Amino acid sequence: FINNTKAKECRNKVSKYLTVEELQISAEILARVTLLSDLKQKLLH
């Protein structure tokens, strides 16, 4: 029983870490996409 709860805690920590990492990655991608679209608009105009 004790081992089971510890395993669950570890899984929660890992999933939280993953979601934070995924958020950072998606934020970086968003920033790059907005930068690229800004450049495109400047080049087109």
DSSP file (Angstrom, degrees, kcal/mol; ACC not computed):
  #  RESIDUE AA STRUCTURE BP1 BP2  ACC     N-H-->O    O-->H-N    N-H-->O    O-->H-N    TCO  KAPPA ALPHA  PHI   PSI    X-CA   Y-CA   Z-CA
    1    1 A F     >        0   0    0      0, 0.0     4,-1.8     0, 0.0     5,-0.2   0.000 360.0 360.0 360.0 -45.7    0.0    0.0    0.0
    2    2 A I  H  >  +     0   0    0      1,-0.2     4,-2.1     2,-0.2     5,-0.2   0.928 360.0  50.4 -64.2 -44.3    2.8    2.4    0.9
    3    3 A N  H  > S+     0   0    0      1,-0.2     4,-2.5     2,-0.2    -1,-0.2   0.883 106.9  56.4 -60.6 -37.5    4.7    1.6   -2.2
    4    4 A N  H  > S+     0   0    0      1,-0.2     4,-2.1     2,-0.2    -1,-0.2   0.928 107.8  45.8 -61.5 -46.6    1.6    2.2   -4.3
    5    5 A T  H  X S+     0   0    0     -4,-1.8     4,-2.4     1,-0.2    -1,-0.2   0.886 111.8  52.6 -66.1 -37.3    1.1    5.7   -3.0
    6    6 A K  H  X S+     0   0    0     -4,-2.1     4,-2.5     2,-0.2    -1,-0.2   0.919 108.3  50.7 -63.1 -42.1    4.8    6.5   -3.5
    7    7 A A  H  X S+     0   0    0     -4,-2.5     4,-2.4     1,-0.2    -1,-0.2   0.909 109.9  50.3 -61.4 -41.5    4.6    5.3   -7.1
    8    8 A K  H  X S+     0   0    0     -4,-2.1     4,-2.5     2,-0.2    -1,-0.2   0.919 109.5  50.9 -63.2 -42.7    1.6    7.5   -7.7
    9    9 A E  H  X S+     0   0    0     -4,-2.4     4,-2.5     1,-0.2    -2,-0.2   0.924 110.1  49.6 -60.3 -44.6    3.4   10.5   -6.2
   10   10 A C  H  X S+     0   0    0     -4,-2.5     4,-2.6     1,-0.2    -1,-0.2   0.920 110.4  50.5 -60.5 -43.8    6.4    9.9   -8.5
   11   11 A R  H  X S+     0   0    0     -4,-2.4     4,-2.8     1,-0.2    -1,-0.2   0.906 109.6  50.9 -62.7 -40.8    4.1    9.7  -11.5
   12   12 A N  H  X S+     0   0    0     -4,-2.5     4,-2.6     2,-0.2    -1,-0.2   0.924 110.4  49.1 -62.4 -43.8    2.4   12.9  -10.6
   13   13 A K  H  X S+     0   0    0     -4,-2.5     4,-2.5     1,-0.2    -2,-0.2   0.924 112.7  48.0 -61.0 -44.3    5.7   14.7  -10.3
   14   14 A V  H  X S+     0   0    0     -4,-2.6     4,-2.7     1,-0.2    -2,-0.2   0.930 112.4  47.8 -63.7 -45.5    6.9   13.4  -13.6
   15   15 A S  H  X S+     0   0    0     -4,-2.8     4,-2.5     1,-0.2    -1,-0.2   0.895 111.8  50.4 -65.3 -38.5    3.6   14.3  -15.4
   16   16 A K  H  X S+     0   0    0     -4,-2.6     4,-2.2    -5,-0.2    -1,-0.2   0.934 111.7  48.4 -62.2 -45.0    3.8   17.8  -13.8
   17   17 A Y  H  X S+     0   0    0     -4,-2.5     4,-2.5     1,-0.2    -2,-0.2   0.914 111.5  50.4 -60.8 -43.2    7.4   18.2  -15.0
   18   18 A L  H  X S+     0   0    0     -4,-2.7     4,-3.2     1,-0.2     5,-0.2   0.924 109.2  50.1 -62.2 -44.8    6.4   17.0  -18.5
   19   19 A T  H  X S+     0   0    0     -4,-2.5     4,-2.5     1,-0.2    -1,-0.2   0.899 110.9  49.9 -63.9 -37.9    3.6   19.5  -18.8
   20   20 A V  H  X S+     0   0    0     -4,-2.2     4,-2.3     2,-0.2    -1,-0.2   0.934 113.0  46.5 -63.1 -45.1    5.8   22.3  -17.7
   21   21 A E  H  X S+     0   0    0     -4,-2.5     4,-2.4     1,-0.2    -2,-0.2   0.919 112.5  50.1 -63.0 -43.1    8.4   21.3  -20.3
   22   22 A E  H  X S+     0   0    0     -4,-3.2     4,-2.8     1,-0.2     5,-0.2   0.894 109.2  52.3 -62.8 -39.1    5.8   20.9  -22.9
   23   23 A L  H  X S+     0   0    0     -4,-2.5     4,-2.4    -5,-0.2    -1,-0.2   0.926 109.7  48.5 -62.1 -44.7    4.4   24.4  -22.1
   24   24 A Q  H  X S+     0   0    0     -4,-2.3     4,-2.3     2,-0.2    -2,-0.2   0.916 112.8  48.5 -61.5 -42.6    7.9   25.9  -22.5
   25   25 A I  H  X S+     0   0    0     -4,-2.4     4,-2.5     1,-0.2    -2,-0.2   0.934 112.6  46.9 -64.1 -46.1    8.4   24.2  -25.8
   26   26 A S  H  X S+     0   0    0     -4,-2.8     4,-2.7     1,-0.2    -1,-0.2   0.869 110.9  53.2 -65.1 -34.8    5.0   25.3  -27.1
   27   27 A A  H  X S+     0   0    0     -4,-2.4     4,-2.5    -5,-0.2    -1,-0.2   0.912 109.3  48.7 -64.8 -41.7    5.7   28.8  -25.9
   28   28 A E  H  X S+     0   0    0     -4,-2.3     4,-2.4     2,-0.2    -2,-0.2   0.922 111.6  49.2 -62.6 -43.8    9.0   28.8  -27.8
   29   29 A I  H  X S+     0   0    0     -4,-2.5     4,-2.7     1,-0.2    -2,-0.2   0.927 111.0  50.2 -61.6 -44.5    7.3   27.5  -31.0
   30   30 A L  H  X S+     0   0    0     -4,-2.7     4,-2.7     1,-0.2     5,-0.2   0.924 109.9  50.6 -58.8 -44.9    4.6   30.2  -30.7
   31   31 A A  H  X S+     0   0    0     -4,-2.5     4,-2.3     1,-0.2    -1,-0.2   0.913 111.8  47.4 -61.0 -42.7    7.2   32.9  -30.3
   32   32 A R  H  X S+     0   0    0     -4,-2.4     4,-2.7     2,-0.2    -1,-0.2   0.913 111.5  50.8 -65.2 -41.9    9.1   31.7  -33.4
   33   33 A V  H  X S+     0   0    0     -4,-2.7     4,-2.6     1,-0.2    -2,-0.2   0.922 111.4  47.3 -62.7 -43.7    5.8   31.5  -35.4
   34   34 A T  H  X S+     0   0    0     -4,-2.7     4,-2.3     2,-0.2    -1,-0.2   0.898 111.9  51.1 -66.0 -38.5    4.9   35.0  -34.4
   35   35 A L  H  X S+     0   0    0     -4,-2.3     4,-2.4    -5,-0.2    -2,-0.2   0.932 111.3  48.1 -61.2 -45.2    8.4   36.3  -35.3
   36   36 A L  H  X S+     0   0    0     -4,-2.7     4,-2.6     1,-0.2    -2,-0.2   0.912 111.3  49.3 -63.1 -43.1    8.2   34.6  -38.7
   37   37 A S  H  X S+     0   0    0     -4,-2.6     4,-2.4     2,-0.2    -1,-0.2   0.891 110.3  51.8 -65.5 -37.6    4.8   36.0  -39.4
   38   38 A D  H  X S+     0   0    0     -4,-2.3     4,-2.3     2,-0.2    -1,-0.2   0.932 110.5  48.3 -61.7 -45.1    6.0   39.5  -38.4
   39   39 A L  H  X S+     0   0    0     -4,-2.4     4,-2.6     1,-0.2    -2,-0.2   0.914 110.2  52.0 -61.3 -43.1    9.0   39.1  -40.8
   40   40 A K  H  X S+     0   0    0     -4,-2.6     4,-2.6     1,-0.2    -1,-0.2   0.929 109.7  48.9 -59.6 -45.5    6.7   37.9  -43.6
   41   41 A Q  H  X S+     0   0    0     -4,-2.4     4,-2.2     1,-0.2    -1,-0.2   0.908 111.9  48.9 -62.1 -41.5    4.4   41.0  -43.2
   42   42 A K  H  < S+     0   0    0     -4,-2.3    -1,-0.2     1,-0.2    -2,-0.2   0.898 113.3  47.2 -65.0 -39.9    7.4   43.3  -43.2
   43   43 A L  H  < S+     0   0    0     -4,-2.6    -2,-0.2     1,-0.2    -1,-0.2   0.886 113.3  48.3 -69.0 -37.9    8.8   41.7  -46.3
   44   44 A L  H  <        0   0    0     -4,-2.6    -2,-0.2     1,-0.2    -1,-0.2   0.865 360.0 360.0 -71.7 -35.5    5.5   41.8  -48.1
   45   45 A H     <        0   0    0     -4,-2.2    -1,-0.2    -5,-0.2    -2,-0.2   0.476 360.0 360.0 -86.6 360.0    4.7   45.4  -47.3
